[in-house]
Amino acid sequence: MFGSQVPSVPVTAIDDDTYLLDVREDDEWAAGHAPGAHHVPMMELPARLAEVPTDRDVAVICRSGGRSAQVVGYLLSNGWGQVRNADGGMRQWVAVGKPVVTGDGQPGQVI
């Protein structure tokens, strides 16, 4: 939908130094998320922009990449320069074998 207009990053290239912003809904987050990710549902982002750093790489992730692409576009238009869409979202995260956990650290799932 957004194609090459939105900068992206393969999930395999997201490391511990990258601020991983998960913009999925609360139920999706609760079912399972990447360890160390920061949760700000997409519709809450405008009111919570101060939580997103401007001085380091930010990767935005959702289930498959559509919502996160919209968020990347929004952040870019609001002055963020080091922001990328996580290619394939959490589905791709799981597909490449990266861990997914619940809030209490137990194995999670992507819904």
HELIX and SHEET records of a PDB file:
HELIX    1   1 GLY A    3  GLN A    5  5                                   3    
HELIX    2   2 VAL A   11  ALA A   13  5                                   3    
HELIX    3   3 ASP A   26  ALA A   31  1                                   6    
HELIX    4   4 MET A   42  GLU A   51  5                                  10    
HELIX    5   5 GLY A   66  SER A   77  1                                  12    
HELIX    6   6 GLY A   89  ALA A   95  1                                   7    
SHEET    1   A 5 SER A   8  VAL A   9  0                                        
SHEET    2   A 5 VAL A  83  ALA A  86  1                                        
SHEET    3   A 5 VAL A  58  ILE A  61  1                                        
SHEET    4   A 5 TYR A  19  ASP A  22  1                                        
SHEET    5   A 5 HIS A  38  HIS A  39  1                                        
END                                                                             
